[in-house]
Structures are given as C-alpha cells and as structure tokens.
C-alpha cells in the first residue's frame, strides 16, 4: 500500500527514546544552563535531543525501504 517505509533491525533500542524528557529535566533542574538566554537554552536542549535521537536510531539500525515492482535482479 505504501511504497516507502522505515524498518528497524533492533527495535528494542527505541525504548531509549523515553530518555529525551529526562535529558530536558536534567538540563533545566541542574542549573547548568542558567547563564544562557532563553533562546540558547532551548537550542541546547534541541541539539542534545537531536543527537540522542540520532544515536538511538543508529543503534536501532534504521533502514529506509522503498518498494518497487519494476526492478529485476538476476543472479
């Protein structure tokens, strides 16, 4: 039905995505971002979350799949 999809070889690593709110809570509660302005604090949280998400997706071995019935492979 859908010609494009994402597949994961190790989907159990996707449970680590629940750590993203923990990263945000630790960043704001520890006070290590207090000296930064509002825009910079949000940017730091966004970048940390992005790096964590990409690392988790790499661990889960994400694969982009495109189905095509017009391809012939001969061995």
PyMOL Python script that loads the backbone (N, CA, C, O; Angstrom):
from pymol import cmd

cmd.read_pdbstr("""\
ATOM      1  N   UNK A   1       0.815  -1.182   0.000  1.00  0.00           N
ATOM      2  CA  UNK A   1       0.000   0.000   0.000  1.00  0.00           C
ATOM      3  C   UNK A   1       0.867   1.257   0.000  1.00  0.00           C
ATOM      4  O   UNK A   1       0.617   2.184  -0.771  1.00  0.00           O
ATOM      5  N   UNK A   2       1.888   1.292   0.865  1.00  0.00           N
ATOM      6  CA  UNK A   2       2.790   2.439   0.914  1.00  0.00           C
ATOM      7  C   UNK A   2       4.110   2.056   0.261  1.00  0.00           C
ATOM      8  O   UNK A   2       4.713   1.058   0.657  1.00  0.00           O
ATOM      9  N   UNK A   3       4.576   2.806  -0.714  1.00  0.00           N
ATOM     10  CA  UNK A   3       5.824   2.433  -1.386  1.00  0.00           C
ATOM     11  C   UNK A   3       7.069   2.752  -0.559  1.00  0.00           C
ATOM     12  O   UNK A   3       8.148   2.252  -0.876  1.00  0.00           O
ATOM     13  N   UNK A   4       6.953   3.555   0.473  1.00  0.00           N
ATOM     14  CA  UNK A   4       8.094   3.929   1.302  1.00  0.00           C
ATOM     15  C   UNK A   4       7.809   3.522   2.750  1.00  0.00           C
ATOM     16  O   UNK A   4       6.682   3.647   3.227  1.00  0.00           O
ATOM     17  N   UNK A   5       8.830   3.041   3.433  1.00  0.00           N
ATOM     18  CA  UNK A   5       8.645   2.665   4.833  1.00  0.00           C
ATOM     19  C   UNK A   5       9.994   2.694   5.551  1.00  0.00           C
ATOM     20  O   UNK A   5      11.054   2.734   4.927  1.00  0.00           O
ATOM     21  N   UNK A   6       9.919   2.673   6.870  1.00  0.00           N
ATOM     22  CA  UNK A   6      11.106   2.574   7.720  1.00  0.00           C
ATOM     23  C   UNK A   6      11.078   1.226   8.405  1.00  0.00           C
ATOM     24  O   UNK A   6      10.021   0.756   8.826  1.00  0.00           O
ATOM     25  N   UNK A   7      12.221   0.612   8.515  1.00  0.00           N
ATOM     26  CA  UNK A   7      12.337  -0.675   9.194  1.00  0.00           C
ATOM     27  C   UNK A   7      13.485  -0.591  10.196  1.00  0.00           C
ATOM     28  O   UNK A   7      14.439   0.166  10.010  1.00  0.00           O
ATOM     29  N   UNK A   8      13.373  -1.380  11.255  1.00  0.00           N
ATOM     30  CA  UNK A   8      14.383  -1.408  12.306  1.00  0.00           C
ATOM     31  C   UNK A   8      14.833  -2.842  12.514  1.00  0.00           C
ATOM     32  O   UNK A   8      14.005  -3.740  12.661  1.00  0.00           O
ATOM     33  N   UNK A   9      16.143  -3.062  12.528  1.00  0.00           N
ATOM     34  CA  UNK A   9      16.659  -4.397  12.809  1.00  0.00           C
ATOM     35  C   UNK A   9      16.680  -4.686  14.308  1.00  0.00           C
ATOM     36  O   UNK A   9      16.484  -5.831  14.716  1.00  0.00           O
ATOM     37  N   UNK A  10      16.912  -3.684  15.118  1.00  0.00           N
ATOM     38  CA  UNK A  10      16.959  -3.840  16.579  1.00  0.00           C
ATOM     39  C   UNK A  10      15.996  -2.844  17.210  1.00  0.00           C
ATOM     40  O   UNK A  10      16.412  -1.843  17.794  1.00  0.00           O
ATOM     41  N   UNK A  11      14.728  -3.127  17.088  1.00  0.00           N
ATOM     42  CA  UNK A  11      13.697  -2.185  17.528  1.00  0.00           C
ATOM     43  C   UNK A  11      13.665  -2.000  19.052  1.00  0.00           C
ATOM     44  O   UNK A  11      13.083  -1.029  19.535  1.00  0.00           O
ATOM     45  N   UNK A  12      14.269  -2.899  19.805  1.00  0.00           N
ATOM     46  CA  UNK A  12      14.238  -2.769  21.265  1.00  0.00           C
ATOM     47  C   UNK A  12      14.980  -1.515  21.736  1.00  0.00           C
ATOM     48  O   UNK A  12      14.720  -1.027  22.836  1.00  0.00           O
ATOM     49  N   UNK A  13      15.885  -0.996  20.933  1.00  0.00           N
ATOM     50  CA  UNK A  13      16.592   0.225  21.303  1.00  0.00           C
ATOM     51  C   UNK A  13      15.697   1.462  21.255  1.00  0.00           C
ATOM     52  O   UNK A  13      16.045   2.495  21.827  1.00  0.00           O
ATOM     53  N   UNK A  14      14.567   1.373  20.591  1.00  0.00           N
ATOM     54  CA  UNK A  14      13.668   2.519  20.503  1.00  0.00           C
ATOM     55  C   UNK A  14      13.081   2.887  21.861  1.00  0.00           C
ATOM     56  O   UNK A  14      12.592   4.002  22.044  1.00  0.00           O
ATOM     57  N   UNK A  15      13.125   1.963  22.810  1.00  0.00           N
ATOM     58  CA  UNK A  15      12.667   2.271  24.165  1.00  0.00           C
ATOM     59  C   UNK A  15      13.532   3.355  24.812  1.00  0.00           C
ATOM     60  O   UNK A  15      13.089   4.024  25.745  1.00  0.00           O
ATOM     61  N   UNK A  16      14.732   3.525  24.335  1.00  0.00           N
ATOM     62  CA  UNK A  16      15.611   4.552  24.883  1.00  0.00           C
ATOM     63  C   UNK A  16      15.138   5.965  24.561  1.00  0.00           C
ATOM     64  O   UNK A  16      15.634   6.929  25.145  1.00  0.00           O
ATOM     65  N   UNK A  17      14.187   6.102  23.640  1.00  0.00           N
ATOM     66  CA  UNK A  17      13.653   7.425  23.314  1.00  0.00           C
ATOM     67  C   UNK A  17      12.909   8.054  24.493  1.00  0.00           C
ATOM     68  O   UNK A  17      12.676   9.263  24.498  1.00  0.00           O
ATOM     69  N   UNK A  18      12.537   7.256  25.483  1.00  0.00           N
ATOM     70  CA  UNK A  18      11.883   7.820  26.668  1.00  0.00           C
ATOM     71  C   UNK A  18      12.879   8.619  27.512  1.00  0.00           C
ATOM     72  O   UNK A  18      12.474   9.305  28.450  1.00  0.00           O
ATOM     73  N   UNK A  19      14.168   8.543  27.197  1.00  0.00           N
ATOM     74  CA  UNK A  19      15.179   9.304  27.928  1.00  0.00           C
ATOM     75  C   UNK A  19      15.218  10.775  27.527  1.00  0.00           C
ATOM     76  O   UNK A  19      15.823  11.582  28.233  1.00  0.00           O
ATOM     77  N   UNK A  20      14.598  11.141  26.425  1.00  0.00           N
ATOM     78  CA  UNK A  20      14.657  12.521  25.955  1.00  0.00           C
ATOM     79  C   UNK A  20      14.048  13.497  26.963  1.00  0.00           C
ATOM     80  O   UNK A  20      14.660  14.533  27.227  1.00  0.00           O
ATOM     81  N   UNK A  21      12.869  13.220  27.541  1.00  0.00           N
ATOM     82  CA  UNK A  21      12.387  14.134  28.585  1.00  0.00           C
ATOM     83  C   UNK A  21      13.317  14.184  29.807  1.00  0.00           C
ATOM     84  O   UNK A  21      13.422  15.216  30.470  1.00  0.00           O
ATOM     85  N   UNK A  22      13.983  13.072  30.095  1.00  0.00           N
ATOM     86  CA  UNK A  22      14.930  13.054  31.210  1.00  0.00           C
ATOM     87  C   UNK A  22      16.112  13.972  30.933  1.00  0.00           C
ATOM     88  O   UNK A  22      16.604  14.636  31.845  1.00  0.00           O
ATOM     89  N   UNK A  23      16.569  14.019  29.704  1.00  0.00           N
ATOM     90  CA  UNK A  23      17.660  14.924  29.323  1.00  0.00           C
ATOM     91  C   UNK A  23      17.222  16.368  29.532  1.00  0.00           C
ATOM     92  O   UNK A  23      17.984  17.182  30.054  1.00  0.00           O
ATOM     93  N   UNK A  24      16.006  16.683  29.129  1.00  0.00           N
ATOM     94  CA  UNK A  24      15.489  18.039  29.323  1.00  0.00           C
ATOM     95  C   UNK A  24      15.352  18.390  30.789  1.00  0.00           C
ATOM     96  O   UNK A  24      15.701  19.494  31.206  1.00  0.00           O
ATOM     97  N   UNK A  25      14.849  17.457  31.567  1.00  0.00           N
ATOM     98  CA  UNK A  25      14.687  17.710  33.002  1.00  0.00           C
ATOM     99  C   UNK A  25      16.044  17.908  33.672  1.00  0.00           C
ATOM    100  O   UNK A  25      16.200  18.797  34.508  1.00  0.00           O
ATOM    101  N   UNK A  26      17.017  17.088  33.309  1.00  0.00           N
ATOM    102  CA  UNK A  26      18.346  17.225  33.902  1.00  0.00           C
ATOM    103  C   UNK A  26      19.008  18.536  33.484  1.00  0.00           C
ATOM    104  O   UNK A  26      19.721  19.153  34.275  1.00  0.00           O
ATOM    105  N   UNK A  27      18.778  18.952  32.266  1.00  0.00           N
ATOM    106  CA  UNK A  27      19.388  20.195  31.793  1.00  0.00           C
ATOM    107  C   UNK A  27      18.851  21.400  32.549  1.00  0.00           C
ATOM    108  O   UNK A  27      19.606  22.309  32.896  1.00  0.00           O
ATOM    109  N   UNK A  28      17.553  21.408  32.801  1.00  0.00           N
ATOM    110  CA  UNK A  28      16.949  22.566  33.450  1.00  0.00           C
ATOM    111  C   UNK A  28      17.033  22.502  34.969  1.00  0.00           C
ATOM    112  O   UNK A  28      17.126  23.545  35.617  1.00  0.00           O
ATOM    113  N   UNK A  29      17.004  21.303  35.558  1.00  0.00           N
ATOM    114  CA  UNK A  29      16.991  21.205  37.014  1.00  0.00           C
ATOM    115  C   UNK A  29      18.385  21.345  37.637  1.00  0.00           C
ATOM    116  O   UNK A  29      18.506  21.828  38.762  1.00  0.00           O
ATOM    117  N   UNK A  30      19.411  20.940  36.940  1.00  0.00           N
ATOM    118  CA  UNK A  30      20.768  21.007  37.491  1.00  0.00           C
ATOM    119  C   UNK A  30      21.306  22.430  37.518  1.00  0.00           C
ATOM    120  O   UNK A  30      22.244  22.724  38.258  1.00  0.00           O
ATOM    121  N   UNK A  31      20.732  23.299  36.733  1.00  0.00           N
ATOM    122  CA  UNK A  31      21.169  24.686  36.735  1.00  0.00           C
ATOM    123  C   UNK A  31      22.380  24.964  35.875  1.00  0.00           C
ATOM    124  O   UNK A  31      22.955  26.050  35.956  1.00  0.00           O
ATOM    125  N   UNK A  32      22.783  24.010  35.053  1.00  0.00           N
ATOM    126  CA  UNK A  32      23.972  24.243  34.241  1.00  0.00           C
ATOM    127  C   UNK A  32      23.682  25.098  33.007  1.00  0.00           C
ATOM    128  O   UNK A  32      24.608  25.476  32.289  1.00  0.00           O
ATOM    129  N   UNK A  33      22.427  25.402  32.754  1.00  0.00           N
ATOM    130  CA  UNK A  33      22.070  26.256  31.625  1.00  0.00           C
ATOM    131  C   UNK A  33      21.505  27.593  32.086  1.00  0.00           C
ATOM    132  O   UNK A  33      20.936  28.333  31.284  1.00  0.00           O
ATOM    133  N   UNK A  34      21.656  27.906  33.357  1.00  0.00           N
ATOM    134  CA  UNK A  34      21.065  29.125  33.909  1.00  0.00           C
ATOM    135  C   UNK A  34      21.669  30.374  33.288  1.00  0.00           C
ATOM    136  O   UNK A  34      20.957  31.352  33.061  1.00  0.00           O
ATOM    137  N   UNK A  35      22.953  30.362  33.012  1.00  0.00           N
ATOM    138  CA  UNK A  35      23.620  31.541  32.479  1.00  0.00           C
ATOM    139  C   UNK A  35      23.280  31.859  31.035  1.00  0.00           C
ATOM    140  O   UNK A  35      23.621  32.930  30.533  1.00  0.00           O
ATOM    141  N   UNK A  36      22.612  30.936  30.370  1.00  0.00           N
ATOM    142  CA  UNK A  36      22.273  31.152  28.969  1.00  0.00           C
ATOM    143  C   UNK A  36      20.925  31.860  28.851  1.00  0.00           C
ATOM    144  O   UNK A  36      20.096  31.805  29.759  1.00  0.00           O
ATOM    145  N   UNK A  37      20.730  32.509  27.743  1.00  0.00           N
ATOM    146  CA  UNK A  37      19.447  33.126  27.475  1.00  0.00           C
ATOM    147  C   UNK A  37      18.406  32.074  27.118  1.00  0.00           C
ATOM    148  O   UNK A  37      18.725  30.897  26.947  1.00  0.00           O
ATOM    149  N   UNK A  38      17.166  32.514  27.007  1.00  0.00           N
ATOM    150  CA  UNK A  38      16.072  31.582  26.750  1.00  0.00           C
ATOM    151  C   UNK A  38      16.253  30.867  25.409  1.00  0.00           C
ATOM    152  O   UNK A  38      16.081  29.651  25.321  1.00  0.00           O
ATOM    153  N   UNK A  39      16.601  31.627  24.370  1.00  0.00           N
ATOM    154  CA  UNK A  39      16.753  31.051  23.047  1.00  0.00           C
ATOM    155  C   UNK A  39      17.893  30.029  23.027  1.00  0.00           C
ATOM    156  O   UNK A  39      17.775  28.969  22.412  1.00  0.00           O
ATOM    157  N   UNK A  40      18.982  30.355  23.698  1.00  0.00           N
ATOM    158  CA  UNK A  40      20.131  29.438  23.724  1.00  0.00           C
ATOM    159  C   UNK A  40      19.819  28.179  24.529  1.00  0.00           C
ATOM    160  O   UNK A  40      20.238  27.088  24.142  1.00  0.00           O
ATOM    161  N   UNK A  41      19.098  28.305  25.634  1.00  0.00           N
ATOM    162  CA  UNK A  41      18.712  27.126  26.420  1.00  0.00           C
ATOM    163  C   UNK A  41      17.874  26.178  25.584  1.00  0.00           C
ATOM    164  O   UNK A  41      18.096  24.967  25.601  1.00  0.00           O
ATOM    165  N   UNK A  42      16.912  26.723  24.853  1.00  0.00           N
ATOM    166  CA  UNK A  42      16.068  25.882  24.007  1.00  0.00           C
ATOM    167  C   UNK A  42      16.867  25.268  22.862  1.00  0.00           C
ATOM    168  O   UNK A  42      16.620  24.127  22.471  1.00  0.00           O
ATOM    169  N   UNK A  43      17.820  26.020  22.328  1.00  0.00           N
ATOM    170  CA  UNK A  43      18.668  25.493  21.253  1.00  0.00           C
ATOM    171  C   UNK A  43      19.541  24.347  21.760  1.00  0.00           C
ATOM    172  O   UNK A  43      19.703  23.335  21.078  1.00  0.00           O
ATOM    173  N   UNK A  44      20.099  24.509  22.950  1.00  0.00           N
ATOM    174  CA  UNK A  44      20.935  23.454  23.535  1.00  0.00           C
ATOM    175  C   UNK A  44      20.098  22.201  23.773  1.00  0.00           C
ATOM    176  O   UNK A  44      20.543  21.092  23.478  1.00  0.00           O
ATOM    177  N   UNK A  45      18.885  22.374  24.306  1.00  0.00           N
ATOM    178  CA  UNK A  45      18.021  21.216  24.533  1.00  0.00           C
ATOM    179  C   UNK A  45      17.661  20.542  23.212  1.00  0.00           C
ATOM    180  O   UNK A  45      17.647  19.315  23.124  1.00  0.00           O
ATOM    181  N   UNK A  46      17.375  21.329  22.198  1.00  0.00           N
ATOM    182  CA  UNK A  46      17.026  20.773  20.892  1.00  0.00           C
ATOM    183  C   UNK A  46      18.198  20.000  20.294  1.00  0.00           C
ATOM    184  O   UNK A  46      18.009  18.908  19.758  1.00  0.00           O
ATOM    185  N   UNK A  47      19.398  20.552  20.381  1.00  0.00           N
ATOM    186  CA  UNK A  47      20.573  19.864  19.838  1.00  0.00           C
ATOM    187  C   UNK A  47      20.899  18.587  20.609  1.00  0.00           C
ATOM    188  O   UNK A  47      21.245  17.568  20.011  1.00  0.00           O
ATOM    189  N   UNK A  48      20.789  18.643  21.926  1.00  0.00           N
ATOM    190  CA  UNK A  48      21.028  17.436  22.729  1.00  0.00           C
ATOM    191  C   UNK A  48      20.007  16.356  22.404  1.00  0.00           C
ATOM    192  O   UNK A  48      20.349  15.181  22.279  1.00  0.00           O
ATOM    193  N   UNK A  49      18.760  16.762  22.270  1.00  0.00           N
ATOM    194  CA  UNK A  49      17.706  15.805  21.941  1.00  0.00           C
ATOM    195  C   UNK A  49      17.921  15.210  20.550  1.00  0.00           C
ATOM    196  O   UNK A  49      17.708  14.016  20.342  1.00  0.00           O
ATOM    197  N   UNK A  50      18.342  16.040  19.608  1.00  0.00           N
ATOM    198  CA  UNK A  50      18.592  15.569  18.251  1.00  0.00           C
ATOM    199  C   UNK A  50      19.742  14.570  18.222  1.00  0.00           C
ATOM    200  O   UNK A  50      19.649  13.536  17.561  1.00  0.00           O
ATOM    201  N   UNK A  51      20.813  14.871  18.929  1.00  0.00           N
ATOM    202  CA  UNK A  51      21.961  13.952  18.976  1.00  0.00           C
ATOM    203  C   UNK A  51      21.566  12.637  19.634  1.00  0.00           C
ATOM    204  O   UNK A  51      21.947  11.567  19.159  1.00  0.00           O
ATOM    205  N   UNK A  52      20.802  12.708  20.726  1.00  0.00           N
ATOM    206  CA  UNK A  52      20.355  11.491  21.407  1.00  0.00           C
ATOM    207  C   UNK A  52      19.431  10.681  20.501  1.00  0.00           C
ATOM    208  O   UNK A  52      19.556   9.458  20.429  1.00  0.00           O
ATOM    209  N   UNK A  53      18.513  11.340  19.814  1.00  0.00           N
ATOM    210  CA  UNK A  53      17.589  10.641  18.916  1.00  0.00           C
ATOM    211  C   UNK A  53      18.331   9.974  17.771  1.00  0.00           C
ATOM    212  O   UNK A  53      18.057   8.817  17.451  1.00  0.00           O
ATOM    213  N   UNK A  54      19.254  10.674  17.157  1.00  0.00           N
ATOM    214  CA  UNK A  54      20.016  10.088  16.048  1.00  0.00           C
ATOM    215  C   UNK A  54      20.891   8.922  16.512  1.00  0.00           C
ATOM    216  O   UNK A  54      21.057   7.944  15.784  1.00  0.00           O
ATOM    217  N   UNK A  55      21.444   9.023  17.710  1.00  0.00           N
ATOM    218  CA  UNK A  55      22.241   7.921  18.252  1.00  0.00           C
ATOM    219  C   UNK A  55      21.375   6.693  18.493  1.00  0.00           C
ATOM    220  O   UNK A  55      21.780   5.572  18.186  1.00  0.00           O
ATOM    221  N   UNK A  56      20.186   6.903  19.042  1.00  0.00           N
ATOM    222  CA  UNK A  56      19.274   5.785  19.301  1.00  0.00           C
ATOM    223  C   UNK A  56      18.811   5.160  17.989  1.00  0.00           C
ATOM    224  O   UNK A  56      18.721   3.937  17.884  1.00  0.00           O
ATOM    225  N   UNK A  57      18.516   5.989  16.987  1.00  0.00           N
ATOM    226  CA  UNK A  57      18.116   5.442  15.690  1.00  0.00           C
ATOM    227  C   UNK A  57      19.255   4.669  15.036  1.00  0.00           C
ATOM    228  O   UNK A  57      19.014   3.684  14.338  1.00  0.00           O
ATOM    229  N   UNK A  58      20.480   5.103  15.253  1.00  0.00           N
ATOM    230  CA  UNK A  58      21.629   4.356  14.724  1.00  0.00           C
ATOM    231  C   UNK A  58      21.765   3.015  15.436  1.00  0.00           C
ATOM    232  O   UNK A  58      22.066   2.003  14.802  1.00  0.00           O
ATOM    233  N   UNK A  59      21.545   3.000  16.749  1.00  0.00           N
ATOM    234  CA  UNK A  59      21.598   1.733  17.489  1.00  0.00           C
ATOM    235  C   UNK A  59      20.490   0.783  17.036  1.00  0.00           C
ATOM    236  O   UNK A  59      20.691  -0.430  16.976  1.00  0.00           O
ATOM    237  N   UNK A  60      19.317   1.342  16.719  1.00  0.00           N
ATOM    238  CA  UNK A  60      18.190   0.519  16.287  1.00  0.00           C
ATOM    239  C   UNK A  60      18.337   0.073  14.837  1.00  0.00           C
ATOM    240  O   UNK A  60      17.517  -0.698  14.338  1.00  0.00           O
ATOM    241  N   UNK A  61      19.367   0.548  14.165  1.00  0.00           N
ATOM    242  CA  UNK A  61      19.664   0.192  12.776  1.00  0.00           C
ATOM    243  C   UNK A  61      18.472   0.490  11.864  1.00  0.00           C
ATOM    244  O   UNK A  61      17.879  -0.402  11.259  1.00  0.00           O
ATOM    245  N   UNK A  62      18.150   1.776  11.794  1.00  0.00           N
ATOM    246  CA  UNK A  62      17.032   2.220  10.973  1.00  0.00           C
ATOM    247  C   UNK A  62      17.374   2.049   9.499  1.00  0.00           C
ATOM    248  O   UNK A  62      18.506   2.277   9.072  1.00  0.00           O
ATOM    249  N   UNK A  63      16.371   1.645   8.738  1.00  0.00           N
ATOM    250  CA  UNK A  63      16.555   1.429   7.308  1.00  0.00           C
ATOM    251  C   UNK A  63      15.373   2.026   6.561  1.00  0.00           C
ATOM    252  O   UNK A  63      14.217   1.787   6.908  1.00  0.00           O
ATOM    253  N   UNK A  64      15.675   2.792   5.547  1.00  0.00           N
ATOM    254  CA  UNK A  64      14.649   3.338   4.673  1.00  0.00           C
ATOM    255  C   UNK A  64      14.424   2.351   3.544  1.00  0.00           C
ATOM    256  O   UNK A  64      15.364   1.970   2.847  1.00  0.00           O
ATOM    257  N   UNK A  65      13.182   1.939   3.362  1.00  0.00           N
ATOM    258  CA  UNK A  65      12.873   0.961   2.332  1.00  0.00           C
ATOM    259  C   UNK A  65      11.897   1.557   1.332  1.00  0.00           C
ATOM    260  O   UNK A  65      10.907   2.191   1.697  1.00  0.00           O
ATOM    261  N   UNK A  66      12.202   1.337   0.078  1.00  0.00           N
ATOM    262  CA  UNK A  66      11.309   1.758  -0.988  1.00  0.00           C
ATOM    263  C   UNK A  66      10.979   0.524  -1.821  1.00  0.00           C
ATOM    264  O   UNK A  66      11.865  -0.120  -2.383  1.00  0.00           O
ATOM    265  N   UNK A  67       9.713   0.215  -1.888  1.00  0.00           N
ATOM    266  CA  UNK A  67       9.279  -0.964  -2.631  1.00  0.00           C
ATOM    267  C   UNK A  67       9.047  -0.584  -4.090  1.00  0.00           C
ATOM    268  O   UNK A  67       8.431   0.432  -4.412  1.00  0.00           O
ATOM    269  N   UNK A  68       9.568  -1.446  -4.949  1.00  0.00           N
ATOM    270  CA  UNK A  68       9.473  -1.177  -6.364  1.00  0.00           C
ATOM    271  C   UNK A  68       9.271  -2.513  -7.070  1.00  0.00           C
ATOM    272  O   UNK A  68      10.062  -3.437  -6.882  1.00  0.00           O
ATOM    273  N   UNK A  69       8.235  -2.622  -7.867  1.00  0.00           N
ATOM    274  CA  UNK A  69       7.969  -3.862  -8.586  1.00  0.00           C
ATOM    275  C   UNK A  69       8.511  -3.814 -10.015  1.00  0.00           C
ATOM    276  O   UNK A  69       8.280  -4.737 -10.796  1.00  0.00           O
ATOM    277  N   UNK A  70       9.218  -2.762 -10.355  1.00  0.00           N
ATOM    278  CA  UNK A  70       9.753  -2.629 -11.709  1.00  0.00           C
ATOM    279  C   UNK A  70      11.235  -2.964 -11.767  1.00  0.00           C
ATOM    280  O   UNK A  70      11.912  -2.601 -12.728  1.00  0.00           O
ATOM    281  N   UNK A  71      11.744  -3.649 -10.758  1.00  0.00           N
ATOM    282  CA  UNK A  71      13.158  -3.980 -10.701  1.00  0.00           C
ATOM    283  C   UNK A  71      13.340  -5.482 -10.860  1.00  0.00           C
ATOM    284  O   UNK A  71      12.643  -6.272 -10.223  1.00  0.00           O
ATOM    285  N   UNK A  72      14.252  -5.860 -11.689  1.00  0.00           N
ATOM    286  CA  UNK A  72      14.554  -7.271 -11.885  1.00  0.00           C
ATOM    287  C   UNK A  72      16.007  -7.510 -11.487  1.00  0.00           C
ATOM    288  O   UNK A  72      16.914  -6.804 -11.929  1.00  0.00           O
ATOM    289  N   UNK A  73      16.206  -8.509 -10.654  1.00  0.00           N
ATOM    290  CA  UNK A  73      17.549  -8.860 -10.217  1.00  0.00           C
ATOM    291  C   UNK A  73      17.847 -10.276 -10.686  1.00  0.00           C
ATOM    292  O   UNK A  73      17.068 -11.197 -10.436  1.00  0.00           O
ATOM    293  N   UNK A  74      18.960 -10.446 -11.356  1.00  0.00           N
ATOM    294  CA  UNK A  74      19.369 -11.758 -11.847  1.00  0.00           C
ATOM    295  C   UNK A  74      20.656 -12.164 -11.147  1.00  0.00           C
ATOM    296  O   UNK A  74      21.552 -11.346 -10.943  1.00  0.00           O
ATOM    297  N   UNK A  75      20.735 -13.428 -10.787  1.00  0.00           N
ATOM    298  CA  UNK A  75      21.939 -13.961 -10.158  1.00  0.00           C
ATOM    299  C   UNK A  75      22.668 -14.839 -11.130  1.00  0.00           C
ATOM    300  O   UNK A  75      23.716 -15.392 -10.798  1.00  0.00           O
TER     301      UNK A  75
END
""", "prot")
cmd.dss("prot")
cmd.show_as("cartoon", "prot")
cmd.util.cbc("prot")
cmd.orient("prot")
